[in-house]
């Protein structure tokens, strides 16, 4: 009886304390951890949103780039932070959706260790080839790959990278076999594609579209379910004979698990408001990224589905990082 009374009293005092913290939130600066090096798309999205959302909250949001370990270092840092809304994560498809399927052991569980707030942005991968390859359509490329099994090389940002698994998913659906050439970043793979060292790259729009617009590369398809606003004339894989194909990169804001719902809701509302601002949307879309914005519940459901999808692809392609 005494233990039950003590527990009841503890809960009675704890609940108001949590509520008070939520009502007072934020009372000091917030850290937004980007688990990659400065200068990439994730860093750009984080800094654009940090300024506008920080102004709305009346506090500075400090962006910290903590790259390394395929995004694991920065992601784990947020997992271990206090669930008080003052340390947030700029989550991305690699660390959150793909790592669980390719790492034999992982220091965090994306579904249990984080509170999703909102998906902020997304982008498709653009399947690009060199004009020297002599193909102009996706059908031409698949026919060539079937005539030369194992002879065509595809470049990626590294073993287990999002564009590695996206290419493996395409190989499986197209019934072709290509040879994987991993690089230390997509831009390096694109450079070697132009030089003729590899024959195809599933590149992010930033790395691909400038070359496509210049005529240096040919875009055969995008990997999103619908055509991308950043490349509206490029057909989707789904409409090009591979119905249902949908593989996107994404960014989203997440907090440590246990963060009070009131804080999650406040952050969601302010971030969505920022994403709906035409000036902010224009800045983000200038990076060849699409604005999204979602409820915490929809974002959580998307993450569950995305993890399951990439686990299946990794298992079939036998991609594992030990």
C-alpha positions in Angstrom: 0.0 0.0 0.0 2.8 2.4 0.9 4.6 1.7 -2.4 1.4 2.3 -4.3 0.8 5.6 -2.5 4.4 6.7 -3.1 4.0 5.8 -6.8 0.8 7.8 -7.0 2.3 10.8 -5.4 5.4 10.6 -7.7 3.1 10.5 -10.8 1.0 13.4 -9.4 4.1 15.6 -9.1 5.7 14.4 -12.3 2.8 15.0 -14.6 2.4 18.7 -13.8 6.2 19.1 -14.1 6.1 17.7 -17.6 3.1 19.8 -18.5 4.8 22.9 -17.2 7.9 22.3 -19.2 5.7 21.8 -22.3 3.8 25.0 -21.6 7.1 26.9 -21.1 8.7 25.5 -24.2 11.1 26.6 -25.5 12.8 28.6 -22.8 16.4 28.3 -24.3 18.0 27.5 -27.6 17.3 24.2 -29.4 19.9 22.0 -31.1 19.1 20.4 -34.5 21.5 17.6 -35.2 22.2 16.8 -38.9 24.0 13.4 -39.0 26.0 14.3 -42.1 28.8 16.7 -43.1 27.9 20.4 -43.8 27.1 21.4 -47.3 24.7 18.7 -48.4 20.9 18.7 -49.0 20.1 17.7 -45.4 22.2 20.6 -44.0 20.5 23.0 -46.4 17.0 21.9 -45.3 18.0 22.1 -41.6 19.4 25.6 -41.9 16.5 27.0 -43.9 13.9 25.7 -41.4 16.0 26.5 -38.3 15.9 30.2 -39.1 12.1 30.5 -39.7 11.0 28.0 -37.0 13.4 29.6 -34.5 11.9 33.0 -35.1 8.4 31.6 -34.7 9.4 29.9 -31.4 11.3 32.9 -30.1 14.5 30.9 -29.6 17.6 30.2 -31.7 17.7 26.8 -33.3 21.4 25.8 -33.6 22.2 23.4 -36.4 25.0 21.0 -35.6 26.5 18.8 -38.3 27.6 15.5 -36.7 28.6 13.4 -39.7 30.2 9.9 -39.7 29.3 6.3 -39.7 26.6 6.5 -42.4 24.7 8.9 -40.2 24.8 6.6 -37.1 26.9 9.0 -34.9 24.6 11.9 -35.1 21.5 9.8 -34.9 22.7 8.0 -31.8 23.5 11.3 -30.2 19.9 12.4 -30.4 18.7 9.0 -29.2 20.6 9.5 -26.0 19.5 13.1 -25.4 16.9 14.2 -22.9 13.4 13.9 -24.3 12.7 17.6 -23.6 12.4 19.0 -27.1 15.8 20.8 -26.9 17.7 18.2 -29.0 16.2 17.3 -32.4 17.3 15.2 -35.3 17.2 16.0 -39.0 16.3 12.4 -39.9 17.0 11.0 -43.3 16.1 7.9 -45.3 19.6 6.4 -44.9 20.1 6.4 -41.1 16.4 5.8 -40.4 15.0 3.6 -43.1 17.9 1.8 -44.7 20.5 1.2 -41.9 18.2 -1.2 -40.0 18.2 -3.5 -43.0 21.9 -3.5 -43.8 23.7 -3.3 -40.4 24.1 -6.6 -38.5 23.9 -4.5 -35.3 22.7 -1.0 -34.9 22.9 1.2 -31.8 19.4 2.6 -32.2 15.9 1.4 -33.2 14.3 4.1 -35.5 10.8 3.0 -34.5 11.3 2.8 -30.7 13.9 5.4 -30.0 12.5 8.5 -31.7 9.3 10.5 -31.8 8.5 11.5 -35.4 7.4 15.2 -35.7 7.0 15.7 -39.5 8.5 14.7 -42.8 9.8 18.0 -44.2 11.0 17.2 -47.7 11.5 14.4 -50.3 13.2 13.8 -53.6 13.4 11.0 -56.2 16.5 9.5 -57.6 17.1 10.3 -61.3 18.3 7.4 -63.4 21.0 9.0 -65.7 23.2 7.6 -68.4 25.8 9.1 -70.7 24.8 9.8 -74.3 27.8 7.7 -75.3 26.0 4.6 -74.1 23.7 4.9 -77.2 20.4 4.5 -75.4 17.6 7.1 -75.3 14.9 5.4 -73.3 14.5 3.1 -70.4 13.4 0.3 -72.6 16.6 0.7 -74.7 18.7 0.5 -71.5 17.0 -2.6 -70.2 17.4 -4.3 -73.6 21.1 -3.5 -73.5 21.5 -4.7 -70.0 19.8 -8.0 -70.9 22.1 -8.5 -73.8 25.2 -7.8 -71.6 24.5 -9.4 -68.2 27.0 -8.2 -65.6 28.9 -6.0 -68.0 27.2 -2.7 -67.2 28.5 -0.9 -64.1 26.4 1.3 -61.9 27.9 3.8 -59.5 26.5 4.7 -56.1 27.4 6.7 -53.0 28.7 3.5 -51.3 27.7 0.1 -50.1 24.3 0.3 -48.5 23.6 3.9 -49.7 20.1 4.7 -50.6 20.9 4.8 -54.4 22.6 1.4 -54.0 19.4 -0.2 -52.8 17.3 1.7 -55.2 19.4 0.4 -58.1 19.2 -3.2 -56.7 15.4 -2.8 -56.5 15.3 -1.8 -60.1 17.6 -4.7 -61.1 15.3 -7.1 -59.4 12.1 -5.8 -61.1 13.7 -5.4 -64.5 15.3 -8.9 -64.4 18.8 -7.6 -65.2 22.2 -7.9 -63.5 24.7 -5.1 -63.3 28.0 -4.7 -61.4 28.1 -2.3 -58.4 30.9 0.3 -58.2 30.7 2.1 -54.9 32.1 5.6 -54.5 32.5 8.0 -51.6 29.6 10.1 -52.7 27.1 10.4 -55.6 28.9 13.4 -57.2 32.0 11.2 -57.6 29.9 8.5 -59.3 28.4 11.1 -61.6 31.8 12.4 -62.6 32.9 8.8 -63.5 29.6 8.3 -65.4 30.5 11.3 -67.5 34.0 9.9 -68.0 32.6 6.5 -69.1 33.8 4.5 -66.1 30.3 3.5 -65.2 27.2 3.2 -67.3 24.4 4.4 -65.1 23.8 6.2 -61.8 20.6 6.6 -59.7 21.5 10.1 -58.6 19.9 12.7 -56.4 18.4 15.6 -58.4 21.1 18.1 -57.3 23.9 15.8 -58.7 22.0 14.9 -61.9 19.8 17.7 -63.2 22.5 20.3 -64.0 24.2 17.7 -66.2 21.0 16.7 -67.8 20.1 20.3 -68.6 23.5 20.8 -70.1 23.1 17.7 -72.3 26.0 15.9 -70.6 23.7 13.2 -69.3 20.4 11.7 -70.3 17.6 11.2 -67.7 15.8 7.9 -68.4 13.4 7.9 -65.4 12.7 9.0 -61.8 12.1 6.6 -59.0 9.2 8.4 -57.3 5.6 7.1 -57.7 4.6 10.4 -59.4 6.5 12.7 -61.7 8.8 15.1 -59.8 8.1 18.9 -60.0 11.9 19.4 -60.3 12.0 17.1 -63.5 8.4 17.1 -64.8 9.3 15.9 -68.3 11.1 12.8 -67.0 8.9 9.7 -66.8 8.6 7.6 -63.6 9.7 4.0 -63.5 6.2 3.2 -62.5 4.7 4.6 -65.8 7.6 3.1 -67.8 6.7 -0.6 -67.2 7.4 -1.1 -63.5 4.1 -0.3 -61.8 4.3 0.5 -58.1 8.0 1.4 -58.2 8.4 4.1 -55.5 11.8 4.8 -54.0 12.5 8.2 -52.6 15.0 10.0 -50.4 13.5 12.1 -47.6 14.2 14.4 -44.6 12.2 14.8 -41.5 12.4 16.3 -38.0 12.4 13.8 -35.1 12.9 14.0 -31.3 14.0 11.4 -28.7 11.3 9.0 -27.7 9.4 10.2 -24.7 9.3 13.8 -25.7 6.0 15.3 -24.4 3.2 15.2 -26.9 2.5 18.9 -26.4 6.1 19.7 -27.5 5.8 17.4 -30.5 2.5 19.1 -31.5 4.0 22.6 -31.1 7.0 21.8 -33.2 4.8 20.1 -35.9 2.6 23.1 -36.2 5.5 25.6 -36.5 7.4 23.5 -39.0 4.3 22.9 -41.2 3.7 26.7 -41.1 7.2 27.3 -42.2 7.0 24.8 -45.0 3.8 26.4 -46.3 5.5 29.8 -46.5 6.1 30.6 -50.2 9.5 32.1 -49.6 10.7 29.0 -47.6 9.2 26.6 -50.2 11.0 28.5 -53.0 14.4 28.2 -51.1 13.9 24.5 -50.5 12.8 23.8 -54.1 15.8 25.7 -55.4 17.8 22.7 -54.0 15.8 20.4 -56.3 13.9 19.0 -53.3 10.1 18.8 -52.8 8.3 20.3 -49.8 6.2 17.7 -47.9 4.9 18.4 -44.4 3.0 15.7 -42.5 1.4 14.8 -39.2 3.5 12.9 -36.7 1.2 9.9 -37.1 1.6 9.9 -40.9 5.3 10.3 -40.6 5.6 7.3 -38.2 3.5 5.2 -40.6 5.7 6.1 -43.5 8.8 5.2 -41.6 7.5 1.8 -40.7 6.6 1.1 -44.3 10.0 2.4 -45.6 12.0 0.3 -43.2 10.1 -2.8 -44.2 10.6 -2.0 -47.9 14.4 -1.5 -47.6 14.9 -4.5 -45.3 13.3 -6.7 -48.0 15.5 -5.2 -50.8 18.6 -5.6 -48.7 17.8 -9.2 -47.9 17.2 -10.1 -51.6 20.3 -8.3 -52.8 22.4 -9.7 -49.9 23.6 -6.3 -48.8 25.0 -6.3 -45.3 27.4 -4.1 -43.4 29.2 -5.7 -40.4 
